[in-house]
Amino acid sequence: MKTILRYCRALPLVVLLWHNAAAQSDQHHELAVARVAYHEVTLTGFTRARATLPLVAETGGKVLEVYADIGDTIDTSGVFARIDDTFIRLDLDSNRVQREQLRSRIDYDKREADRYRTLVDKGSASRSRLDELEQTLRDNRHRLDELAVQAQVLEERLARTQVSAPAGWRVTGRQVEPGQRVNEGEVLGEAADFSALLIPVALSPQQFAALQAQHDSLSIQLPDQALTVPARIARVNPGFDTQTRKISVDIALAEPLEDQRGGLRAILQLQLPSASGAVLLPTQAVEESYEEYWVTREDGERIRVVRLGNRAGPDGNLLQVSSPQIRPGDRFRLLHDD
């Protein structure tokens, strides 16, 4: 009887010790955090020049020379073609002669006005004659100023007989030959800036958000060149296409290629969060039982999940699982084999 009493007295202590041990065991469970599951979207585009520029004749006439053909680079002079400037130069020569004549006439009129001013002061000449001479002097000076402005206009027209293009750009179009007559405003060719290559893409709002999230590690694959090149977001069109409901984005290659040209096939891969709300967990956090899959929360609650597939992660193999009760950031126990 004494033995039974001692056993009964010790039983609460044993239960308490077991409970404390179980609690400590629960507190030392290794935990895993559910990560967002992504799916990959692949977009294909083609490279193009950073900018293009039509080469337009600013004056009409006969084309004397064309300095670059399609594929050529515009040299440091920045001239694509030259239009006949003979008549403009003749007008400039005529203008120069007229100005020389006026300067000579102004010098004479100034001396004559000074002489008559002296005579008027002495009372030996009419004041009206002096007024006429001074008026003629003012008119000739105004005429000289007018001819100077005309000379500036002619100089500007002369400069515009050269069809200019930015130095270093490459010719992508040529619609003119020497000897051809062209009109003012006619497009004679096209030049493009291939110093940087762009890939235009149209993205949904979700894809655009994924692109921004990958901005610091963005890269473009060029499969035909067997290259992967770092890239960056060059520009985003703030407008909205009501038909496609997509955002127009230009992505720039961050490094030049050996062959800088348009039309190179480019592939952009984006990581988008899974639409199903799936998460990634280590394989040790998912328990299989009779072809069903379970996970255990930090507090011990067991949840049934649907297994969607395997993924390779930086910390080992991961499983993609889904359940309405699970969200990214939830913590689950890791299971260890006994």
TACORSUL-V135512 format. One record per residue. RES is the residue in three letters. NEAR is the number of other ideal C-beta (glycine too) atoms within 10 Angstrom. Layout:
((RES;NEAR) (RES;NEAR))
//
This chain:
((MET;5) (LYS;6) (THR;7) (ILE;8) (LEU;9) (ARG;10) (TYR;10) (CYS;9) (ARG;9) (ALA;10) (LEU;10) (PRO;9) (LEU;9) (VAL;10) (VAL;10) (LEU;10) (LEU;10) (TRP;10) (HIS;10) (ASN;10) (ALA;10) (ALA;10) (ALA;10) (GLN;9) (SER;9) (ASP;12) (GLN;8) (HIS;7) (HIS;15) (GLU;12) (LEU;13) (ALA;21) (VAL;14) (ALA;20) (ARG;16) (VAL;15) (ALA;23) (TYR;16) (HIS;13) (GLU;8) (VAL;15) (THR;9) (LEU;16) (THR;12) (GLY;18) (PHE;13) (THR;24) (ARG;18) (ALA;21) (ARG;16) (ALA;14) (THR;14) (LEU;16) (PRO;11) (LEU;23) (VAL;15) (ALA;20) (GLU;16) (THR;20) (GLY;14) (GLY;18) (LYS;12) (VAL;20) (LEU;14) (GLU;13) (VAL;19) (TYR;16) (ALA;20) (ASP;9) (ILE;11) (GLY;10) (ASP;13) (THR;13) (ILE;20) (ASP;13) (THR;7) (SER;11) (GLY;13) (VAL;17) (PHE;26) (ALA;25) (ARG;16) (ILE;24) (ASP;16) (ASP;19) (THR;11) (PHE;10) (ILE;21) (ARG;13) (LEU;11) (ASP;16) (LEU;17) (ASP;11) (SER;13) (ASN;18) (ARG;13) (VAL;11) (GLN;16) (ARG;18) (GLU;11) (GLN;13) (LEU;19) (ARG;14) (SER;11) (ARG;15) (ILE;18) (ASP;12) (TYR;12) (ASP;20) (LYS;15) (ARG;11) (GLU;16) (ALA;20) (ASP;11) (ARG;13) (TYR;20) (ARG;15) (THR;12) (LEU;13) (VAL;16) (ASP;10) (LYS;8) (GLY;7) (SER;9) (ALA;15) (SER;11) (ARG;10) (SER;9) (ARG;14) (LEU;20) (ASP;13) (GLU;12) (LEU;19) (GLU;16) (GLN;12) (THR;15) (LEU;18) (ARG;13) (ASP;12) (ASN;20) (ARG;15) (HIS;10) (ARG;15) (LEU;16) (ASP;12) (GLU;13) (LEU;20) (ALA;12) (VAL;9) (GLN;16) (ALA;16) (GLN;11) (VAL;12) (LEU;20) (GLU;13) (GLU;12) (ARG;16) (LEU;15) (ALA;13) (ARG;16) (THR;21) (GLN;19) (VAL;23) (SER;18) (ALA;27) (PRO;13) (ALA;12) (GLY;14) (TRP;24) (ARG;20) (VAL;21) (THR;17) (GLY;14) (ARG;19) (GLN;12) (VAL;20) (GLU;10) (PRO;11) (GLY;9) (GLN;14) (ARG;12) (VAL;20) (ASN;9) (GLU;12) (GLY;10) (GLU;16) (VAL;13) (LEU;22) (GLY;22) (GLU;21) (ALA;26) (ALA;20) (ASP;16) (PHE;22) (SER;13) (ALA;17) (LEU;27) (LEU;22) (ILE;24) (PRO;15) (VAL;20) (ALA;16) (LEU;20) (SER;14) (PRO;10) (GLN;13) (GLN;19) (PHE;19) (ALA;15) (ALA;18) (LEU;22) (GLN;13) (ALA;14) (GLN;16) (HIS;10) (ASP;6) (SER;8) (LEU;19) (SER;15) (ILE;23) (GLN;18) (LEU;18) (PRO;12) (ASP;10) (GLN;14) (ALA;7) (LEU;16) (THR;12) (VAL;16) (PRO;12) (ALA;23) (ARG;13) (ILE;15) (ALA;17) (ARG;13) (VAL;14) (ASN;13) (PRO;7) (GLY;8) (PHE;10) (ASP;11) (THR;6) (GLN;5) (THR;10) (ARG;10) (LYS;16) (ILE;20) (SER;17) (VAL;21) (ASP;16) (ILE;23) (ALA;18) (LEU;23) (ALA;14) (GLU;10) (PRO;12) (LEU;15) (GLU;6) (ASP;9) (GLN;16) (ARG;15) (GLY;14) (GLY;8) (LEU;21) (ARG;14) (ALA;24) (ILE;15) (LEU;22) (GLN;14) (LEU;21) (GLN;13) (LEU;17) (PRO;16) (SER;15) (ALA;9) (SER;12) (GLY;14) (ALA;24) (VAL;26) (LEU;22) (LEU;24) (PRO;19) (THR;15) (GLN;17) (ALA;24) (VAL;20) (GLU;14) (GLU;10) (SER;9) (TYR;4) (GLU;6) (GLU;11) (TYR;16) (TRP;16) (VAL;25) (THR;18) (ARG;15) (GLU;14) (ASP;8) (GLY;9) (GLU;10) (ARG;11) (ILE;16) (ARG;12) (VAL;24) (VAL;12) (ARG;15) (LEU;16) (GLY;10) (ASN;12) (ARG;14) (ALA;7) (GLY;14) (PRO;5) (ASP;7) (GLY;9) (ASN;11) (LEU;22) (LEU;23) (GLN;21) (VAL;25) (SER;15) (SER;18) (PRO;8) (GLN;11) (ILE;19) (ARG;11) (PRO;14) (GLY;10) (ASP;18) (ARG;13) (PHE;26) (ARG;20) (LEU;15) (LEU;17) (HIS;8) (ASP;4) (ASP;3))
//
